[in-house]
Amino acid sequence: MSLDLSKIRTEIDAVDHEIVALLEKRMHLVDQVVAYKEATGMPIYDGNREAAILEKVANLVEDKSYQTTIVDTFEAMMRHSRKFQKGQLGDSK
């Protein structure tokens, strides 16, 4: 089996393009969550919700050798989402 690093990197670039589009779509939804939390006075952080998401993500990973890395990625994504929400709400929560 011959490996072509250039081809692999091209495929990674294509996947990255898809990931960015999905993350942007997710952030549009986060904007809606911010509006809801602002309107209802809900706090930004919901530990139970985040724990449930991380458990769900862990269960979705088919190749378990990637599980920790993928769960850590989602954990970081949610941390950055909270930071974004705080910025949108002016750190009032």
N, C-alpha and C positions, 0 to 999 in steps of 0.2 A: 504494500500500500504506500503510495507516494503522497506526501503531504505538501501542499502548496500554500505557504504562509500568506501570500498575497490574496489568494482566493478565500482563505479562511477569514482574513481581515475584511475583505469586501462583504462577506456574509455577516460578520459582526457589525459592520457599519449599517447594513440594511436592518438588522435587528434593533440596533440603537435608534434608528429613525422611527421604528414602530414603537419602541419604548417611550421615546420623547412624546410622540403623539398621544399615547395612552396616559402618560403622566400629565400632559396638558389637559386632557379630558377630565382626569381625576381632579385637577386643581380647579377647573370650572365648577365641579360639584362641591369642592371644598368651599368655594365662594358662596354657594347656596347654604352650606352648613353654617358658615359665618353669619350670614343674614338671619338664619333661624335662631342661632344661639344669641345673637344680639337682641332679637325681638323677644325672646323668651327668658333672657337672663341666665341661660345655661352656662356652666363653666366650659372652658376650652377642653380641659383634660377629663377624659372618662376612662379610668383605668380598666374597668370591666369590659368596655367596648374594645379597647386596644388589646387586651389579653385574649378576647374571643377572636379578633382578627388574626392575631399571631398564631393561635391554635389552628384556625381554619387554614391559614397559609401553610403551616407545617404539614397538615394532612393532605394538602393539594400537591405537594412536591412528590413526584413519582420516583426520581432517583434520589434516594435518601442521603447519598454522599454530598448532595448540594443543599440539604435541608437547613443546616445552620447558617450558611451564607445567605440563602434566600430569606430566611426569617430575619436575620440581622439587617438585610437590606430593607425589608418592610418596616422594621422597627425604626431605622434611620429615616425612612420616608415619613413615617408618622410624626417623628420628632420635628422634622422640618416643616411638616404641615402645621403642627402646633405653633411653631415659631411664626409662620406666615399668618395664622389666625390671630395671634397676639398682636402682630403688626397691624392687621386690618382693624382690630378692635381697640387699638391704642393702648395695649397692655392693661386694659381695665378689668380683665378677668384673671 
